[in-house]
Amino acid sequence: MNGQGETNPMFAITGITGKVGGEVARNLLAANQPVRAVVRDLSKGEAWAQLGCDLVRADINDAGALTSAFKGAESVFVLVPPNFDPSPDFQEARATAATLRSALAAARPGRVVYLSTIGAQATQSNLLTQHTIIEQVLGELSMPITFLRPGWFMENCSWDIASATNDGVILSFLQPIDKPVPMVATADIGRVAAELLQETWKGHRVVELEGPHRVTPNEIATTFADLLGRPVRMEPVPRETWESLFKSQGMKNPTPRIKMLDGFNEGWIEFESAESGSRKGRVALEAVLQTLIESR
C-alpha cells in the first residue's frame, strides 16, 4: 500500500450513503476493489457491510476518527456534506478544511480525490467558495490529489418533479431559460471518480466533468413533458424576489446562494478549461429524469 507494491489496495470512501459516494463505491466493487465505507452512523452503512465493505465510523469534522479511517488506504475519496446556508465568513468550510488537512497529513494515503465543483477557481464570493477554501488548504499537502470539479447536478431536478407533474410549470432560478448550463449526472461523477481513484499520478491536478452536452432550463421542461406526457414549461423566478423567498424558506444568509446563481447566469461560474477542456460524461438528461420520476 502507499506505493510500496502491496497487491491489495484499500479505497476509503466518505459520503458513501449518498448518491455520489454510493456510485463511487459501486463502481469500485464492480472492479473487485476493496472498499472501506466511512460513515457517520454505522447503522446507515450496514447495507455496504453486507456488500463486503469494511465499515468505519468517522465524522467529517473529527480529525482523529478520519485519520484512523484514512490510514493504510491506497486512495481516499473525500466528499464534504453540502452546506446551503453557510455563515458569511464560511467558517464551517474553514474548519472542515483544517480537519481534512490534518487527517490526510497524519494518515498519508497514497492518493486523494476531492469532490469539488465547477467554478472553484472563481474569485467572486458565492456558495461554491466553500470548495475554493477546501481546495486551497488541501493544496498545501504534498501527496497526489485530484480535484474533481463536476457541473450542476442533473439530480437537482428532483425538486421539480411535483410541480412538473401537478402543474406543468417549473420555477427556474437558472436564467435566461434558453442559456445552456454545464450539467452532469451523479452516475457519471461516481464512475469517473472511481476511475481516478485507481489511476496513478504525481502532484495536484484538476479534472472538470460535465454531461454529453449542455442543457438549457427549457430543455429540462421539454424533457419532462415528453416523459410525463403533458405540457411542461419553465417560468423564471424574478431575481428581485430571491432574497425574501430564500429567507421565507428558513435561510439565514441567502447571499452566497444568490451569488452562485448569478455566477451560473452571468457566466463567471464556468470550468477553468471552458467547455472544450472538460471531460464529458455518458448519461443524458432524459435517463436521469426518467429515473427520478420512477423513484418518486
N, C-alpha and C positions, 0 to 999 in steps of 0.2 A: 504494500500500500504506500501512498505518498511517493510514488515514483521509484520504489525500491524493488519492483519486479514481482510482488505477490500476484497470484493469479485470481484472487477473489476480492475485487474492489467492492467497497460498500458505498451506496449512494444515499446520502441523508437528504430527506425531502421535508421542508417545512410547508405548512398550508395544505397538507395532503387531504384534509377533509373538505376542501373547497374545490371548485370546478377546475382551476388551472393546475393546482398541486396534484389533484387526483388524476388528471390527464398525464402529467409528467410521470407519476408512479406507474400508471397502467402501461405506458409505453416502455418503461424500463423493465417491468415484469415480463412484458411480451418478448423482450430481448433477453430474457433469462438472467437479468441482472439483480443482485441482492439489494433490497431497499430497506432503509431504516426510516420508519414513519415517525416524524417529530410532531407530537400533538400536545395541545394544552390540556385536553381531557382524555384520559386513557380509554374511557368507555366509548368515546366517539371514534376511536381508532380501532375498535375491535374487529370491524369488517376487514381492515387491512391486515391485522394479525392473522386472520383466517386465510388470507391470500398468501401468507408466508412472509409478511414484512416483520422486521424487528421493530418493536414498539417502544418508544421512549417518550417520557413526558418532559416538556420544556416550554416555557412561555417566551415570547419574542423579547420580553424585557427582563429576562432572568439570565444574566451573563454566565453564572455558574452552571446552570442546567443546560444552556446552549453549548457551552464548552464541552460538557460531557457528551451531548448528542452529536456534536460535530467531530469529536476525537476519533481518529482512526478511519475517517471517511476519505475515500479517494476523491469524491466530488460532493459538493453541497449545493442544493437548490434553495435559495433564500427568497421567500415571499413574505412581505410585510402586510399585515391586515390593513385594509383601507381605512382612512380617517377622513370622512367627508366634511367634518366641521372642526378643523384644527384651530388652535389658538393663533392669534395674529403673528406671533414670532416663531411659529412651528416648533415649539419646544418639545412636543411629543416626538416628532421626527428626529430632532437632535438627540434626544435621549435614546431612541431606538438605534440610531446610527452609532452612538458611542458603545452601546451594549453589543451590537453585532461586531464592531471592530475589535472589541476586547475579546469576545468569544472566539472569533476566527483567528486572531493573533495567537491565542493560547492553544487552540486545537490544531492549528496548522494543517487543514485538509489539503489534498493535492490541488484541487481546483474549486472555483466558486462560480455559479451562475446566479446573478441577482436579477430578479424580475423588476425592471424599471418601467419606463413609459416613454412614448413619443413625447418630444418636447422637453426632455430632461435637461437639454442644453440651453433652454430659453432663459433670457436674463430678466424678463419681467416676472414679478412675483405672482403666483397663482396656485391653485390646488396641487398641481403636479410638482411644485417646488419641493415638496416633501421628498420626492425621489432624487431631485437635484442634490439636496443636502446629504442624503444617504450615499449617493454615488461618490460625492466628493470625499466623504470620510472613509469609505471603503477603498477609495483610490489611493489612500496613504499606505495600504498594505502592499507587501512585495509579492504576494502569491498570484498565480494566474487567475484573473477574474474576467468574466464576460458580463457586460451589462446588456441584458436583453430588453429592447425597447419596443413593445408592441403598440399598435394603433388603438383606436377606440374599440372597445369590445362589442362585437355584434350582439352578444347576450344581453347588453343593456336594453335591447328591445323587449325583454321580458316585461318591463314596466308598461309597455304599450298594448299588450295583448287584450286586456279587458276593454279598454276604450275602443280599440280597433274592432273587436268582436261586437260590442254592445252598441256603440255609437257611430262607428265608421269614421271616426276622427281621431287623429293622433296629434298631441301637442308637441311642437318641436322647439327646442332651445338651440339646436344647430340651424344656423341661418346664413345666407338665404337657402331656401329649401331645395334649390337646384344646384347647390355647390357640392362637388364630390368631397367626401371625407375619408381619410385612411382608416379603415375598419378591419378587424380580424376576428376569427372565431377562436374560442378558447381551445378547441381541439388542435388547431394549428400551433397555438402558443405552447401547449403541452408537448406536442410532437417535436417541435424544434428545440425546446428546452432540453428534452431527453437526449436528442442528438448532440447538442452542445456539451452536455454533461459527460458524454462518452468520448468527446474529442480531446486532443492534446494541443495545447498552445502555450505560448510564453507571454508574460506581461498582461496588460489590460486591453480589452477590445470592446467595441460596441457592435451589436447586431440589431438592426432595425427590421421590424416584421409587420407586414400588412397582408390583407387578403388578396385574392386573384385580381380584383380591380377595385377602384374607389367607388364609394356608394353615396348617392345623394339621399337626403331625407325623403324626397319624392319617390325614389326607387323603393325605399322601405315600405311606403304606403301602397304602392302598386303591387309589391310582392305579397304583402298581407292580403290585399284584395284578391289576388289570384288564388292564394291558399285558402282563404275563408269563403270565397265565392260570393263576396258582397263588395260594394263600393267602399273604399277607404281613402281618405285624403289627409294630407298634412296641414296643420294650422300653426303658423309661427306664434310663439308667445312673445308679446311686446317686451322689449328689453327693459323698459321703464317699470315694468311690474315685477321683475325678477326678485329684487331685494325683499319687497314686502311678502311676496309669495313664499320665498325660501324661509323667511323668518316665521311666517304663519305655520310652516311645516316643522318648526322647532329648531331651526339652525340659529346658533348664537352669532356666528361670524360668517355670513354668506359671501363676503367679498372674494375669498380665494376661489370659490366655485364659479362665481360670476366672471372673474378674470380668466379662468380656464376656458369657459365657454367663449369668451371674447377671443381668446387665443386661437381656438379652432376656427371661429367665424372670420377672424381678420387675417388668418394665415400665418401668424407667428408661432403657433404650436404646429410644428412640422418636423419631419425627420431631418436630422443633421445632414444626411446624404441625399435628401429630397426623394421624390418618388422613384427616380431612376436608380438610386443606390440601395433601396430597401429590398429585403428578401420577401418573396411573395408566397403566401400560403396556398393551400389547395381547396379549402372549404368555402363554398359560396354562401351568400346571404340566405338564399332560399332554403338550403339544408338546415341552417341554424334556426330560422323562423319556424320551419316545419316541426323540428324537434321541440321548440319552446311551446308551440300550440298543442302538440300531442302530450306534453308532460304537465299541462295545466292541472 
